[in-house]
Amino acid sequence: MATANNPQGTVDGNNNFAFKLFHQMQGGTTGANQFFSPFSISTALSMTYAGARNETALQMSQTLNFQPNEQFHSDYKRLLGKLHEGADGKIKLNIANGLWAQKDFKFLDSFFDIAQSNYNSELRNVDFTDTYNRETTIKEINTWVERNTNNKIKNILSQRDLNALTRLVLVNAIYFYGDWSTPFKKELTKTKAFTLMSGDKDTVPFMNQGGRYNYYEDSKCQAIEIPYKDNKASIVIFLPQLKEGIGGFAKSLDYKYYQEIIGSWQFADVRLSIPKFKTDFKLELSNILSQLGMPLAFSPAGADFSGMTGQRDLYISKVIHQAFIKIDEAGTEAAAATAVAMVLGMAPQHPSEPKYFIADHPFVFLIKDEATGSILFMGTLMKPEISK
């Protein structure tokens, strides 16, 4: 459970949601790369949850694994604080929240107080009703997201995403950069074959290194944890034992199995070979979140966000998420942003032989913060796009 100094319940809830969302997005079964920040999505929706009431709030808490208690938002504040504390030196982590509200629409001060005091949200009063002002606001939001993701997430909103009935846009942006604890030597990067889900092969550059890593192996997968500088964060890669087995493995990878893996690490000598890659991903999440169990939030007639206005007059029209990752010899750069639009409506062992971890076929990966255990990013690499 969450405590004043260790908001573990919030972390576990967010991480559990990460795997639920991964499965609902059919990670590893679509044949396409996927990459997203469950933490960004949870954070944007936790601000929205501050205004949810009754059955809408219940559906959101159950779907998002939020703890329905009075200290939820203060726990989230502590979690954000711990994440920012851990980001220094060779790790850069920027998490920003913003609110854009219709200037003449009556919101409750209590809602904005929660968003600003717990999420450090910047509040701007704008005009969505006028076409010119709405277009200007979209450009402003896009520029804000670009600035807070080191220019990696561009144009998260388009003109069709907002309209004259939009009353509130809540945005979370997250940016991560980490140098590897031990950088890969460029002269050891070699091209070789990556086997696709279809069985076809692509030739891509692989980074190679030997060292001691947290390592796990069972009949379904190999897993490895590669630390970033100062052990502030790490990437965990789950490599199916079968070259074309990503679909079945991805379905079996839930939060419980993940906890079993990271709780069973062995510190082992590993010969490591992973592809250089970059990928970006954009998705509108309203249907996925509805299917996961919170349809009321998206219902013009059924949504109850009276904690925002005192009336049941708002619903979520869209949840737009965009993410980017680049992995090379120096480290990892990742960014993501989530926009929620509210619309007016109705024990170590030492094996003697080295292990070989050769990621030459589709795999699942995630980036986690070490101090809190929070999963910041998650994805499936089906086909490496060459990172230059």
C-alpha positions in Angstrom: 0.0 0.0 0.0 1.0 3.6 -0.5 2.6 5.4 2.5 3.7 9.0 3.0 7.3 8.1 2.0 6.7 5.2 -0.4 3.7 5.5 -2.8 4.0 1.8 -3.7 0.3 1.2 -4.2 0.2 3.9 -6.9 3.3 2.4 -8.6 1.7 -1.1 -8.5 -1.5 0.2 -9.8 0.1 2.1 -12.7 2.3 -1.0 -13.6 -0.7 -3.3 -13.5 -2.5 -0.9 -15.9 0.6 -0.9 -18.1 0.2 -4.6 -18.8 -3.6 -4.5 -19.1 -3.2 -1.8 -21.8 -0.4 -3.7 -23.5 -2.7 -6.7 -23.9 -5.7 -4.6 -25.0 -3.4 -3.0 -27.7 -2.5 -6.6 -28.7 1.2 -6.0 -28.3 3.2 -8.6 -30.1 0.4 -9.9 -32.2 -0.2 -7.2 -34.8 3.1 -7.5 -36.7 3.8 -3.8 -36.1 6.1 -2.0 -33.7 4.4 -0.6 -30.6 5.8 1.9 -28.1 3.9 3.9 -25.5 4.3 5.4 -22.1 1.7 3.9 -19.7 3.0 6.3 -17.1 2.1 9.3 -19.3 -1.4 7.9 -20.0 -2.0 7.1 -16.3 -0.8 10.6 -15.2 -3.0 12.4 -17.8 -6.0 10.3 -16.8 -5.3 10.7 -13.0 -5.8 14.5 -13.5 -9.1 13.7 -15.3 -10.0 11.3 -12.5 -9.9 14.2 -10.0 -13.1 15.4 -11.6 -14.9 12.1 -12.0 -17.7 11.1 -9.6 -20.0 8.1 -8.8 -20.1 5.3 -11.4 -17.7 7.1 -13.8 -15.1 7.4 -11.0 -15.6 3.7 -10.1 -15.1 2.6 -13.7 -11.9 4.7 -14.0 -10.5 3.5 -10.8 -11.1 -0.1 -11.6 -9.8 0.2 -15.2 -6.7 2.3 -14.4 -6.0 0.5 -11.1 -6.2 3.8 -9.2 -6.7 3.5 -5.4 -10.1 5.1 -4.6 -9.1 6.9 -1.5 -8.7 10.4 -0.3 -4.9 10.4 -0.5 -4.7 9.1 -4.1 -3.7 12.5 -5.6 -1.2 13.3 -2.8 0.3 9.8 -3.3 0.7 10.6 -7.0 2.4 13.9 -6.1 4.9 12.0 -3.9 5.5 9.6 -6.8 6.2 12.4 -9.2 8.5 14.0 -6.7 10.5 10.7 -6.3 10.8 10.4 -10.0 12.2 13.9 -10.4 14.6 13.4 -7.5 16.0 10.3 -9.2 16.6 12.2 -12.5 20.1 13.7 -12.3 23.6 13.2 -13.7 23.4 11.0 -16.8 19.7 10.4 -16.5 17.3 13.1 -17.8 13.7 12.7 -17.0 11.2 15.5 -17.6 7.5 15.1 -16.7 5.2 18.0 -17.4 1.5 18.5 -17.0 -0.7 21.2 -18.6 -4.3 22.3 -18.6 -6.0 24.4 -21.2 -9.5 25.6 -20.1 -12.3 27.5 -21.8 -11.9 31.0 -20.4 -15.6 31.8 -19.7 -16.7 28.3 -18.7 -17.3 27.8 -14.9 -14.9 25.2 -13.5 -14.7 24.4 -9.8 -11.7 25.9 -8.1 -11.4 22.7 -6.1 -10.6 20.7 -9.3 -7.9 23.1 -10.5 -6.5 23.1 -7.0 -6.0 19.3 -7.1 -4.4 19.5 -10.6 -2.1 22.3 -9.8 -1.0 21.3 -6.2 -0.5 17.6 -6.9 0.5 17.5 -10.6 2.2 20.9 -10.9 -0.1 21.6 -13.9 0.3 24.8 -15.8 -3.2 26.4 -16.3 -4.1 28.5 -19.3 -7.4 30.1 -20.1 -8.1 30.0 -23.8 -11.0 30.2 -26.2 -12.0 27.0 -28.0 -15.3 28.4 -29.4 -13.7 30.7 -32.0 -12.0 29.0 -34.9 -9.0 31.2 -35.1 -8.4 31.1 -31.3 -8.9 27.3 -31.3 -6.3 26.9 -34.0 -3.9 29.1 -32.1 -4.4 27.0 -29.0 -3.7 23.8 -30.8 -0.5 25.3 -32.0 0.3 26.4 -28.5 -0.4 22.9 -27.0 1.7 21.3 -29.8 4.6 23.7 -29.1 4.4 23.0 -25.3 4.6 19.2 -25.9 7.5 19.6 -28.3 9.4 21.8 -25.8 8.8 19.3 -23.0 9.8 16.2 -25.0 13.0 17.7 -26.5 11.3 18.2 -29.8 10.6 14.5 -30.2 6.8 14.6 -30.1 5.4 16.9 -32.8 1.8 17.8 -33.7 0.1 15.6 -31.1 -3.1 17.5 -31.8 -4.6 18.3 -35.2 -7.5 20.6 -36.1 -10.0 17.7 -36.1 -9.1 16.8 -32.5 -10.8 19.8 -30.9 -14.0 21.7 -31.7 -16.2 24.6 -30.6 -17.6 22.4 -27.8 -14.2 21.6 -26.3 -14.0 23.0 -22.8 -10.8 21.5 -21.3 -7.6 19.8 -22.6 -5.4 18.0 -20.1 -1.9 17.1 -21.3 1.0 15.1 -19.9 4.4 15.0 -21.6 7.3 12.8 -20.6 10.9 12.8 -21.9 13.7 10.4 -20.9 17.3 10.2 -21.9 19.8 7.8 -20.3 23.4 7.0 -21.1 24.2 3.3 -20.7 26.1 2.4 -17.5 28.6 0.8 -19.9 28.3 2.3 -23.4 28.5 -0.1 -26.4 31.6 0.3 -28.5 30.7 1.5 -32.0 33.4 -0.6 -33.6 31.7 -3.7 -32.3 28.4 -2.9 -34.0 27.9 -5.4 -36.8 25.1 -6.0 -39.3 23.2 -9.3 -39.1 19.8 -10.8 -39.7 16.7 -10.0 -37.6 14.0 -12.7 -38.1 10.6 -11.1 -38.5 7.3 -12.6 -37.3 6.6 -13.8 -40.8 9.9 -15.7 -40.9 11.5 -13.2 -43.3 14.8 -11.7 -42.4 16.0 -8.1 -42.3 19.6 -7.1 -42.1 20.1 -4.5 -39.3 23.0 -3.2 -37.2 23.4 -5.0 -33.8 25.3 -3.6 -30.9 27.5 -6.2 -29.1 28.9 -6.3 -25.6 29.9 -8.7 -22.8 29.4 -8.0 -19.1 27.5 -8.9 -16.0 23.8 -8.3 -16.0 20.6 -9.2 -14.2 19.5 -12.2 -16.2 16.5 -14.6 -16.2 15.6 -17.7 -18.3 12.8 -20.1 -18.4 11.0 -22.2 -21.0 9.2 -19.2 -22.5 11.8 -16.5 -22.6 15.1 -15.0 -21.7 15.1 -11.7 -19.9 17.9 -9.2 -19.2 18.1 -5.8 -17.4 20.5 -3.3 -18.9 21.2 -0.4 -16.5 21.6 3.2 -17.4 24.3 5.4 -15.8 24.3 5.6 -12.0 21.6 2.8 -11.9 18.8 5.4 -11.9 16.9 3.5 -14.5 17.1 0.4 -16.7 15.7 -1.3 -19.8 14.3 -4.8 -19.5 14.1 -6.9 -22.6 12.0 -10.1 -22.8 13.1 -12.3 -25.6 10.9 -15.3 -26.5 12.7 -18.6 -26.7 11.0 -19.3 -30.1 12.1 -17.0 -32.9 8.5 -16.7 -34.1 6.9 -17.0 -30.7 6.3 -13.3 -29.9 2.4 -13.6 -30.1 2.0 -16.4 -27.6 4.7 -15.0 -25.3 3.2 -11.4 -25.3 -0.2 -12.8 -24.3 1.4 -14.6 -21.3 3.4 -11.5 -20.1 1.3 -10.0 -17.3 2.2 -8.0 -14.2 2.4 -11.1 -12.1 4.8 -12.9 -14.5 6.8 -9.7 -14.8 7.2 -9.5 -11.0 8.3 -13.2 -10.9 11.0 -12.4 -13.5 12.5 -9.4 -11.8 12.2 -11.1 -8.5 14.3 -14.0 -9.8 17.3 -12.2 -11.4 20.6 -13.9 -11.4 23.7 -11.7 -11.8 25.3 -13.5 -14.8 28.1 -13.2 -17.4 26.2 -12.4 -20.6 27.3 -12.0 -24.2 24.7 -9.4 -25.3 23.6 -8.5 -28.9 20.7 -6.1 -29.5 19.7 -4.2 -32.5 20.0 -0.4 -32.8 16.5 1.0 -33.5 14.1 3.9 -33.4 10.4 3.9 -33.6 7.4 6.2 -33.0 3.8 5.4 -32.3 0.5 7.3 -32.2 -2.9 6.1 -31.0 -6.3 7.4 -30.0 -7.2 5.4 -26.9 -10.9 6.1 -26.3 -12.1 2.7 -27.7 -9.3 0.8 -26.0 -10.0 2.4 -22.6 -13.8 1.8 -23.1 -13.2 -1.9 -23.8 -11.0 -2.1 -20.7 -13.9 -1.0 -18.6 -14.5 2.7 -18.5 -17.0 3.5 -21.2 -19.0 6.0 -19.1 -16.2 8.5 -19.3 -16.6 8.7 -23.0 -20.5 8.8 -23.0 -22.1 12.3 -23.6 -25.2 11.1 -21.8 -23.6 9.0 -19.1 -20.3 10.6 -18.0 -20.2 12.2 -14.6 -17.3 14.7 -14.3 -19.3 17.0 -11.9 -16.1 17.3 -9.8 -14.9 19.6 -12.5 -17.9 21.9 -12.9 -20.5 20.9 -10.4 -22.7 19.7 -13.3 -22.7 16.5 -15.4 -22.0 18.5 -18.5 -18.5 17.2 -19.7 -17.3 13.9 -21.1 -14.0 12.7 -22.6 -14.0 12.9 -26.4 -10.5 11.7 -27.1 -7.4 10.4 -25.4 -4.5 10.9 -27.8 -1.1 9.3 -27.1 2.2 9.6 -29.1 5.6 8.2 -28.2 9.1 8.0 -29.6 12.2 5.9 -28.8 15.8 5.7 -30.1 18.4 3.2 -28.9 22.0 3.4 -30.0 25.5 2.7 -28.6 25.4 5.7 -26.2 22.1 5.2 -24.6 18.3 5.5 -25.0 16.1 8.5 -25.8 12.4 8.2 -25.3 9.5 10.6 -25.2 5.7 10.5 -25.0 2.7 12.7 -24.6 -1.0 12.2 -23.8 -3.8 14.6 -24.4 -7.2 14.2 -22.9 -9.9 16.4 -24.5 -13.0 17.1 -22.4 -16.1 18.1 -24.5 -19.3 19.8 -23.5 -22.2 17.4 -23.9 -24.8 15.8 -22.0 19.3 -14.0 -4.2 22.4 -13.8 -6.6 24.0 -16.8 -8.2 27.1 -17.0 -10.5 26.9 -19.4 -13.4 30.2 -20.7 -14.6 29.4 -20.4 -18.3 28.4 -17.2 -20.0 24.9 -16.7 -21.2 24.1 -15.6 -24.7 21.4 -13.0 -25.2 21.0 -12.4 -28.9 17.9 -10.3 -29.6 17.6 -11.3 -33.3 13.8 -11.7 -33.4 10.8 -9.8 -32.0 10.8 -9.0 -28.3 9.0 -7.0 -25.6 10.9 -4.3 -23.7 10.2 -1.7 -21.1 12.0 1.2 -19.3 11.6 1.5 -15.6 12.7 3.9 -12.9 14.8 2.1 -10.3 14.0 4.1 -7.2 10.2 3.6 -7.5 9.9 0.6 -9.9 7.6 2.7 -12.1 7.3 1.4 -15.7 7.8 4.6 -17.7 7.7 3.2 -21.3 6.8 -0.2 -22.8 6.8 -1.6 -26.3 7.2 -4.5 -28.8 9.9 -4.4 -31.4 8.7 -6.4 -34.4 10.9 -4.8 -37.0 13.9 -2.6 -36.2 13.9 0.8 -38.0 17.5 1.7 -38.4 18.6 4.4 -35.9 21.1 6.8 -37.5 
